[in-house]
Amino acid sequence: MKTYEKLMEDIYSLLEIDLNRKKFVASMEKEQWTKRKANGGHDIYTHPNYPGHAAVPRTTELSRGVHRQLSKAREVASRNSNG
């Protein structure tokens, strides 16, 4: 029987979700996210259609939870800009 962590790794590999920070930030910047400041171990990004900010940690790879949280923020910003 597989552990939860192994199952999640399998799901992420099947969905081809890349946890690389540089690629993720590059895609955010293409969607009009702007780096506003660097605060400690995080970079703070804002979007004109998102009410808050997104804190992106300065690590080589994002954790799955951080990736999910940032993806939700991107989705909200996209939804607000489309309607």
Residue pairs with C-beta under 8 A, 6 or more apart in sequence:
2 10
8 64
12 19
12 64
17 67
18 24
19 61
19 62
19 63
19 64
19 67
20 60
20 61
20 62
21 56
21 57
21 58
21 59
21 60
21 61
21 62
24 56
24 62
24 67
24 70
25 43
25 45
25 56
28 45
28 54
28 56
28 70
28 74
29 35
31 47
31 74
31 77
31 78
32 47
32 48
32 77
33 45
33 46
33 47
33 54
33 74
33 77
34 45
34 46
34 47
35 43
35 44
35 45
36 44
36 45
36 46
36 53
37 43
37 44
38 44
39 55
41 57
41 58
42 55
42 56
42 57
42 58
43 55
43 56
43 58
44 53
44 54
44 55
44 56
45 53
45 54
45 55
45 56
46 52
46 53
46 54
47 54
47 73
47 77
48 81
49 77
49 78
49 80
49 81
50 73
50 76
50 77
50 80
52 73
54 70
54 73
54 74
56 62
56 66
56 70
57 66
62 70
